């Protein structure tokens, strides 16, 4: 039984489908983080470590 064709098939599937999917997901996360409507939430979250309880 040869393993190389199976590894090549998996590698081709990953390169074909998963890489663009994760790039798109990354861009969605960046757009969400930079969206002006979310600025107040992220500003408040950035001050959490400095807050005294």
mmCIF file of the N, C-alpha and C atoms, coordinates in Angstrom:
data_MODEL
# 
_entry.id   MODEL 
# 
loop_
_atom_site.group_PDB 
_atom_site.id 
_atom_site.type_symbol 
_atom_site.label_atom_id 
_atom_site.label_alt_id 
_atom_site.label_comp_id 
_atom_site.label_asym_id 
_atom_site.label_entity_id 
_atom_site.label_seq_id 
_atom_site.pdbx_PDB_ins_code 
_atom_site.Cartn_x 
_atom_site.Cartn_y 
_atom_site.Cartn_z 
_atom_site.occupancy 
_atom_site.B_iso_or_equiv 
_atom_site.pdbx_formal_charge 
_atom_site.auth_seq_id 
_atom_site.auth_comp_id 
_atom_site.auth_asym_id 
_atom_site.auth_atom_id 
_atom_site.pdbx_PDB_model_num 
ATOM 1   N N  . UNK A 1 1  ? 0.835   -1.179 0.000  1.00 0.00 ? 1  UNK A N  1 
ATOM 2   C CA . UNK A 1 1  ? 0.000   0.000  0.000  1.00 0.00 ? 1  UNK A CA 1 
ATOM 3   C C  . UNK A 1 1  ? 0.885   1.248  0.000  1.00 0.00 ? 1  UNK A C  1 
ATOM 4   N N  . UNK A 1 2  ? 0.612   2.128  -0.930 1.00 0.00 ? 2  UNK A N  1 
ATOM 5   C CA . UNK A 1 2  ? 1.407   3.349  -1.037 1.00 0.00 ? 2  UNK A CA 1 
ATOM 6   C C  . UNK A 1 2  ? 0.691   4.497  -0.352 1.00 0.00 ? 2  UNK A C  1 
ATOM 7   N N  . UNK A 1 3  ? 1.429   5.260  0.407  1.00 0.00 ? 3  UNK A N  1 
ATOM 8   C CA . UNK A 1 3  ? 0.864   6.377  1.167  1.00 0.00 ? 3  UNK A CA 1 
ATOM 9   C C  . UNK A 1 3  ? 0.983   7.685  0.384  1.00 0.00 ? 3  UNK A C  1 
ATOM 10  N N  . UNK A 1 4  ? 1.940   7.796  -0.495 1.00 0.00 ? 4  UNK A N  1 
ATOM 11  C CA . UNK A 1 4  ? 2.195   9.058  -1.184 1.00 0.00 ? 4  UNK A CA 1 
ATOM 12  C C  . UNK A 1 4  ? 0.980   9.611  -1.926 1.00 0.00 ? 4  UNK A C  1 
ATOM 13  N N  . UNK A 1 5  ? 0.219   8.804  -2.683 1.00 0.00 ? 5  UNK A N  1 
ATOM 14  C CA . UNK A 1 5  ? -0.953  9.381  -3.357 1.00 0.00 ? 5  UNK A CA 1 
ATOM 15  C C  . UNK A 1 5  ? -1.998  9.928  -2.387 1.00 0.00 ? 5  UNK A C  1 
ATOM 16  N N  . UNK A 1 6  ? -2.183  9.270  -1.240 1.00 0.00 ? 6  UNK A N  1 
ATOM 17  C CA . UNK A 1 6  ? -3.148  9.758  -0.265 1.00 0.00 ? 6  UNK A CA 1 
ATOM 18  C C  . UNK A 1 6  ? -2.671  11.075 0.336  1.00 0.00 ? 6  UNK A C  1 
ATOM 19  N N  . UNK A 1 7  ? -1.385  11.187 0.615  1.00 0.00 ? 7  UNK A N  1 
ATOM 20  C CA . UNK A 1 7  ? -0.838  12.428 1.161  1.00 0.00 ? 7  UNK A CA 1 
ATOM 21  C C  . UNK A 1 7  ? -0.966  13.543 0.133  1.00 0.00 ? 7  UNK A C  1 
ATOM 22  N N  . UNK A 1 8  ? -0.707  13.228 -1.113 1.00 0.00 ? 8  UNK A N  1 
ATOM 23  C CA . UNK A 1 8  ? -0.830  14.221 -2.176 1.00 0.00 ? 8  UNK A CA 1 
ATOM 24  C C  . UNK A 1 8  ? -2.278  14.679 -2.324 1.00 0.00 ? 8  UNK A C  1 
ATOM 25  N N  . UNK A 1 9  ? -3.222  13.752 -2.228 1.00 0.00 ? 9  UNK A N  1 
ATOM 26  C CA . UNK A 1 9  ? -4.641  14.098 -2.336 1.00 0.00 ? 9  UNK A CA 1 
ATOM 27  C C  . UNK A 1 9  ? -5.062  15.012 -1.193 1.00 0.00 ? 9  UNK A C  1 
ATOM 28  N N  . UNK A 1 10 ? -4.657  14.670 0.018  1.00 0.00 ? 10 UNK A N  1 
ATOM 29  C CA . UNK A 1 10 ? -4.993  15.496 1.180  1.00 0.00 ? 10 UNK A CA 1 
ATOM 30  C C  . UNK A 1 10 ? -4.356  16.870 1.042  1.00 0.00 ? 10 UNK A C  1 
ATOM 31  N N  . UNK A 1 11 ? -3.119  16.911 0.633  1.00 0.00 ? 11 UNK A N  1 
ATOM 32  C CA . UNK A 1 11 ? -2.428  18.182 0.447  1.00 0.00 ? 11 UNK A CA 1 
ATOM 33  C C  . UNK A 1 11 ? -3.124  19.037 -0.612 1.00 0.00 ? 11 UNK A C  1 
ATOM 34  N N  . UNK A 1 12 ? -3.540  18.425 -1.689 1.00 0.00 ? 12 UNK A N  1 
ATOM 35  C CA . UNK A 1 12 ? -4.249  19.162 -2.745 1.00 0.00 ? 12 UNK A CA 1 
ATOM 36  C C  . UNK A 1 12 ? -5.582  19.694 -2.247 1.00 0.00 ? 12 UNK A C  1 
ATOM 37  N N  . UNK A 1 13 ? -6.305  18.890 -1.467 1.00 0.00 ? 13 UNK A N  1 
ATOM 38  C CA . UNK A 1 13 ? -7.596  19.347 -0.928 1.00 0.00 ? 13 UNK A CA 1 
ATOM 39  C C  . UNK A 1 13 ? -7.404  20.506 0.037  1.00 0.00 ? 13 UNK A C  1 
ATOM 40  N N  . UNK A 1 14 ? -6.376  20.420 0.870  1.00 0.00 ? 14 UNK A N  1 
ATOM 41  C CA . UNK A 1 14 ? -6.113  21.493 1.828  1.00 0.00 ? 14 UNK A CA 1 
ATOM 42  C C  . UNK A 1 14 ? -5.766  22.778 1.080  1.00 0.00 ? 14 UNK A C  1 
ATOM 43  N N  . UNK A 1 15 ? -4.897  22.680 0.107  1.00 0.00 ? 15 UNK A N  1 
ATOM 44  C CA . UNK A 1 15 ? -4.496  23.863 -0.648 1.00 0.00 ? 15 UNK A CA 1 
ATOM 45  C C  . UNK A 1 15 ? -5.649  24.430 -1.458 1.00 0.00 ? 15 UNK A C  1 
ATOM 46  N N  . UNK A 1 16 ? -6.515  23.563 -1.943 1.00 0.00 ? 16 UNK A N  1 
ATOM 47  C CA . UNK A 1 16 ? -7.598  24.006 -2.801 1.00 0.00 ? 16 UNK A CA 1 
ATOM 48  C C  . UNK A 1 16 ? -8.740  24.636 -2.019 1.00 0.00 ? 16 UNK A C  1 
ATOM 49  N N  . UNK A 1 17 ? -9.119  24.046 -0.907 1.00 0.00 ? 17 UNK A N  1 
ATOM 50  C CA . UNK A 1 17 ? -10.320 24.502 -0.193 1.00 0.00 ? 17 UNK A CA 1 
ATOM 51  C C  . UNK A 1 17 ? -10.035 25.204 1.113  1.00 0.00 ? 17 UNK A C  1 
ATOM 52  N N  . UNK A 1 18 ? -9.170  24.674 1.953  1.00 0.00 ? 18 UNK A N  1 
ATOM 53  C CA . UNK A 1 18 ? -9.013  25.210 3.299  1.00 0.00 ? 18 UNK A CA 1 
ATOM 54  C C  . UNK A 1 18 ? -8.233  26.509 3.347  1.00 0.00 ? 18 UNK A C  1 
ATOM 55  N N  . UNK A 1 19 ? -7.225  26.649 2.527  1.00 0.00 ? 19 UNK A N  1 
ATOM 56  C CA . UNK A 1 19 ? -6.443  27.876 2.557  1.00 0.00 ? 19 UNK A CA 1 
ATOM 57  C C  . UNK A 1 19 ? -7.294  29.096 2.199  1.00 0.00 ? 19 UNK A C  1 
ATOM 58  N N  . UNK A 1 20 ? -8.025  29.081 1.094  1.00 0.00 ? 20 UNK A N  1 
ATOM 59  C CA . UNK A 1 20 ? -8.882  30.243 0.806  1.00 0.00 ? 20 UNK A CA 1 
ATOM 60  C C  . UNK A 1 20 ? -9.989  30.445 1.853  1.00 0.00 ? 20 UNK A C  1 
ATOM 61  N N  . UNK A 1 21 ? -10.482 29.357 2.418  1.00 0.00 ? 21 UNK A N  1 
ATOM 62  C CA . UNK A 1 21 ? -11.506 29.467 3.448  1.00 0.00 ? 21 UNK A CA 1 
ATOM 63  C C  . UNK A 1 21 ? -10.957 30.183 4.680  1.00 0.00 ? 21 UNK A C  1 
ATOM 64  N N  . UNK A 1 22 ? -9.784  29.804 5.128  1.00 0.00 ? 22 UNK A N  1 
ATOM 65  C CA . UNK A 1 22 ? -9.196  30.439 6.300  1.00 0.00 ? 22 UNK A CA 1 
ATOM 66  C C  . UNK A 1 22 ? -8.748  31.868 6.014  1.00 0.00 ? 22 UNK A C  1 
ATOM 67  N N  . UNK A 1 23 ? -8.319  32.156 4.804  1.00 0.00 ? 23 UNK A N  1 
ATOM 68  C CA . UNK A 1 23 ? -7.991  33.539 4.438  1.00 0.00 ? 23 UNK A CA 1 
ATOM 69  C C  . UNK A 1 23 ? -9.256  34.389 4.492  1.00 0.00 ? 23 UNK A C  1 
ATOM 70  N N  . UNK A 1 24 ? -10.361 33.869 3.972  1.00 0.00 ? 24 UNK A N  1 
ATOM 71  C CA . UNK A 1 24 ? -11.625 34.600 4.025  1.00 0.00 ? 24 UNK A CA 1 
ATOM 72  C C  . UNK A 1 24 ? -12.081 34.791 5.463  1.00 0.00 ? 24 UNK A C  1 
ATOM 73  N N  . UNK A 1 25 ? -11.952 33.766 6.289  1.00 0.00 ? 25 UNK A N  1 
ATOM 74  C CA . UNK A 1 25 ? -12.330 33.868 7.697  1.00 0.00 ? 25 UNK A CA 1 
ATOM 75  C C  . UNK A 1 25 ? -11.463 34.920 8.406  1.00 0.00 ? 25 UNK A C  1 
ATOM 76  N N  . UNK A 1 26 ? -10.184 34.937 8.125  1.00 0.00 ? 26 UNK A N  1 
ATOM 77  C CA . UNK A 1 26 ? -9.283  35.935 8.703  1.00 0.00 ? 26 UNK A CA 1 
ATOM 78  C C  . UNK A 1 26 ? -9.710  37.340 8.304  1.00 0.00 ? 26 UNK A C  1 
ATOM 79  N N  . UNK A 1 27 ? -10.066 37.536 7.043  1.00 0.00 ? 27 UNK A N  1 
ATOM 80  C CA . UNK A 1 27 ? -10.491 38.855 6.581  1.00 0.00 ? 27 UNK A CA 1 
ATOM 81  C C  . UNK A 1 27 ? -11.801 39.291 7.229  1.00 0.00 ? 27 UNK A C  1 
ATOM 82  N N  . UNK A 1 28 ? -12.702 38.338 7.469  1.00 0.00 ? 28 UNK A N  1 
ATOM 83  C CA . UNK A 1 28 ? -13.957 38.655 8.153  1.00 0.00 ? 28 UNK A CA 1 
ATOM 84  C C  . UNK A 1 28 ? -13.679 39.093 9.590  1.00 0.00 ? 28 UNK A C  1 
ATOM 85  N N  . UNK A 1 29 ? -12.787 38.404 10.268 1.00 0.00 ? 29 UNK A N  1 
ATOM 86  C CA . UNK A 1 29 ? -12.443 38.769 11.647 1.00 0.00 ? 29 UNK A CA 1 
ATOM 87  C C  . UNK A 1 29 ? -11.798 40.155 11.686 1.00 0.00 ? 29 UNK A C  1 
ATOM 88  N N  . UNK A 1 30 ? -10.913 40.442 10.768 1.00 0.00 ? 30 UNK A N  1 
ATOM 89  C CA . UNK A 1 30 ? -10.274 41.759 10.713 1.00 0.00 ? 30 UNK A CA 1 
ATOM 90  C C  . UNK A 1 30 ? -11.311 42.841 10.419 1.00 0.00 ? 30 UNK A C  1 
ATOM 91  N N  . UNK A 1 31 ? -12.229 42.581 9.499  1.00 0.00 ? 31 UNK A N  1 
ATOM 92  C CA . UNK A 1 31 ? -13.277 43.559 9.194  1.00 0.00 ? 31 UNK A CA 1 
ATOM 93  C C  . UNK A 1 31 ? -14.161 43.794 10.412 1.00 0.00 ? 31 UNK A C  1 
ATOM 94  N N  . UNK A 1 32 ? -14.493 42.735 11.144 1.00 0.00 ? 32 UNK A N  1 
ATOM 95  C CA . UNK A 1 32 ? -15.306 42.872 12.356 1.00 0.00 ? 32 UNK A CA 1 
ATOM 96  C C  . UNK A 1 32 ? -14.577 43.718 13.395 1.00 0.00 ? 32 UNK A C  1 
ATOM 97  N N  . UNK A 1 33 ? -13.307 43.477 13.566 1.00 0.00 ? 33 UNK A N  1 
ATOM 98  C CA . UNK A 1 33 ? -12.534 44.210 14.566 1.00 0.00 ? 33 UNK A CA 1 
ATOM 99  C C  . UNK A 1 33 ? -12.366 45.678 14.192 1.00 0.00 ? 33 UNK A C  1 
ATOM 100 N N  . UNK A 1 34 ? -12.331 45.986 12.919 1.00 0.00 ? 34 UNK A N  1 
ATOM 101 C CA . UNK A 1 34 ? -12.122 47.362 12.474 1.00 0.00 ? 34 UNK A CA 1 
ATOM 102 C C  . UNK A 1 34 ? -13.419 48.113 12.192 1.00 0.00 ? 34 UNK A C  1 
ATOM 103 N N  . UNK A 1 35 ? -14.558 47.442 12.279 1.00 0.00 ? 35 UNK A N  1 
ATOM 104 C CA . UNK A 1 35 ? -15.842 48.079 11.984 1.00 0.00 ? 35 UNK A CA 1 
ATOM 105 C C  . UNK A 1 35 ? -16.108 49.184 13.006 1.00 0.00 ? 35 UNK A C  1 
ATOM 106 N N  . UNK A 1 36 ? -16.479 50.384 12.577 1.00 0.00 ? 36 UNK A N  1 
ATOM 107 C CA . UNK A 1 36 ? -16.670 51.504 13.506 1.00 0.00 ? 36 UNK A CA 1 
ATOM 108 C C  . UNK A 1 36 ? -17.719 51.240 14.593 1.00 0.00 ? 36 UNK A C  1 
ATOM 109 N N  . UNK A 1 37 ? -18.736 50.490 14.309 1.00 0.00 ? 37 UNK A N  1 
ATOM 110 C CA . UNK A 1 37 ? -19.784 50.215 15.290 1.00 0.00 ? 37 UNK A CA 1 
ATOM 111 C C  . UNK A 1 37 ? -19.241 49.433 16.489 1.00 0.00 ? 37 UNK A C  1 
ATOM 112 N N  . UNK A 1 38 ? -18.186 48.661 16.303 1.00 0.00 ? 38 UNK A N  1 
ATOM 113 C CA . UNK A 1 38 ? -17.622 47.839 17.373 1.00 0.00 ? 38 UNK A CA 1 
ATOM 114 C C  . UNK A 1 38 ? -16.536 48.543 18.173 1.00 0.00 ? 38 UNK A C  1 
ATOM 115 N N  . UNK A 1 39 ? -16.232 49.778 17.830 1.00 0.00 ? 39 UNK A N  1 
ATOM 116 C CA . UNK A 1 39 ? -15.125 50.474 18.467 1.00 0.00 ? 39 UNK A CA 1 
ATOM 117 C C  . UNK A 1 39 ? -15.336 50.646 19.964 1.00 0.00 ? 39 UNK A C  1 
ATOM 118 N N  . UNK A 1 40 ? -16.541 50.978 20.395 1.00 0.00 ? 40 UNK A N  1 
ATOM 119 C CA . UNK A 1 40 ? -16.791 51.193 21.824 1.00 0.00 ? 40 UNK A CA 1 
ATOM 120 C C  . UNK A 1 40 ? -16.550 49.916 22.624 1.00 0.00 ? 40 UNK A C  1 
ATOM 121 N N  . UNK A 1 41 ? -16.988 48.781 22.090 1.00 0.00 ? 41 UNK A N  1 
ATOM 122 C CA . UNK A 1 41 ? -16.766 47.501 22.784 1.00 0.00 ? 41 UNK A CA 1 
ATOM 123 C C  . UNK A 1 41 ? -15.280 47.197 22.926 1.00 0.00 ? 41 UNK A C  1 
ATOM 124 N N  . UNK A 1 42 ? -14.525 47.414 21.879 1.00 0.00 ? 42 UNK A N  1 
ATOM 125 C CA . UNK A 1 42 ? -13.099 47.100 21.916 1.00 0.00 ? 42 UNK A CA 1 
ATOM 126 C C  . UNK A 1 42 ? -12.336 48.110 22.773 1.00 0.00 ? 42 UNK A C  1 
ATOM 127 N N  . UNK A 1 43 ? -12.772 49.374 22.774 1.00 0.00 ? 43 UNK A N  1 
ATOM 128 C CA . UNK A 1 43 ? -12.134 50.358 23.657 1.00 0.00 ? 43 UNK A CA 1 
ATOM 129 C C  . UNK A 1 43 ? -12.356 49.983 25.115 1.00 0.00 ? 43 UNK A C  1 
ATOM 130 N N  . UNK A 1 44 ? -13.572 49.571 25.458 1.00 0.00 ? 44 UNK A N  1 
ATOM 131 C CA . UNK A 1 44 ? -13.867 49.154 26.834 1.00 0.00 ? 44 UNK A CA 1 
ATOM 132 C C  . UNK A 1 44 ? -13.060 47.909 27.200 1.00 0.00 ? 44 UNK A C  1 
ATOM 133 N N  . UNK A 1 45 ? -12.971 46.964 26.296 1.00 0.00 ? 45 UNK A N  1 
ATOM 134 C CA . UNK A 1 45 ? -12.215 45.730 26.566 1.00 0.00 ? 45 UNK A CA 1 
ATOM 135 C C  . UNK A 1 45 ? -10.727 46.026 26.725 1.00 0.00 ? 45 UNK A C  1 
ATOM 136 N N  . UNK A 1 46 ? -10.216 47.031 26.025 1.00 0.00 ? 46 UNK A N  1 
ATOM 137 C CA . UNK A 1 46 ? -8.785  47.340 26.141 1.00 0.00 ? 46 UNK A CA 1 
ATOM 138 C C  . UNK A 1 46 ? -8.435  47.950 27.486 1.00 0.00 ? 46 UNK A C  1 
ATOM 139 N N  . UNK A 1 47 ? -9.414  48.508 28.182 1.00 0.00 ? 47 UNK A N  1 
ATOM 140 C CA . UNK A 1 47 ? -9.165  49.118 29.482 1.00 0.00 ? 47 UNK A CA 1 
ATOM 141 C C  . UNK A 1 47 ? -9.355  48.135 30.638 1.00 0.00 ? 47 UNK A C  1 
ATOM 142 N N  . UNK A 1 48 ? -9.847  46.944 30.372 1.00 0.00 ? 48 UNK A N  1 
ATOM 143 C CA . UNK A 1 48 ? -10.105 45.965 31.425 1.00 0.00 ? 48 UNK A CA 1 
ATOM 144 C C  . UNK A 1 48 ? -8.870  45.644 32.276 1.00 0.00 ? 48 UNK A C  1 
ATOM 145 N N  . UNK A 1 49 ? -7.674  45.446 31.708 1.00 0.00 ? 49 UNK A N  1 
ATOM 146 C CA . UNK A 1 49 ? -6.521  45.123 32.559 1.00 0.00 ? 49 UNK A CA 1 
ATOM 147 C C  . UNK A 1 49 ? -6.128  46.249 33.519 1.00 0.00 ? 49 UNK A C  1 
ATOM 148 N N  . UNK A 1 50 ? -6.504  47.476 33.206 1.00 0.00 ? 50 UNK A N  1 
ATOM 149 C CA . UNK A 1 50 ? -6.121  48.609 34.034 1.00 0.00 ? 50 UNK A CA 1 
ATOM 150 C C  . UNK A 1 50 ? -7.140  48.909 35.123 1.00 0.00 ? 50 UNK A C  1 
ATOM 151 N N  . UNK A 1 51 ? -8.311  48.295 35.037 1.00 0.00 ? 51 UNK A N  1 
ATOM 152 C CA . UNK A 1 51 ? -9.368  48.546 36.021 1.00 0.00 ? 51 UNK A CA 1 
ATOM 153 C C  . UNK A 1 51 ? -9.048  47.904 37.358 1.00 0.00 ? 51 UNK A C  1 
ATOM 154 N N  . UNK A 1 52 ? -9.335  48.614 38.401 1.00 0.00 ? 52 UNK A N  1 
ATOM 155 C CA . UNK A 1 52 ? -9.185  48.035 39.744 1.00 0.00 ? 52 UNK A CA 1 
ATOM 156 C C  . UNK A 1 52 ? -10.546 47.569 40.217 1.00 0.00 ? 52 UNK A C  1 
ATOM 157 N N  . UNK A 1 53 ? -10.621 46.339 40.677 1.00 0.00 ? 53 UNK A N  1 
ATOM 158 C CA . UNK A 1 53 ? -11.902 45.805 41.142 1.00 0.00 ? 53 UNK A CA 1 
ATOM 159 C C  . UNK A 1 53 ? -12.118 46.061 42.600 1.00 0.00 ? 53 UNK A C  1 
# 
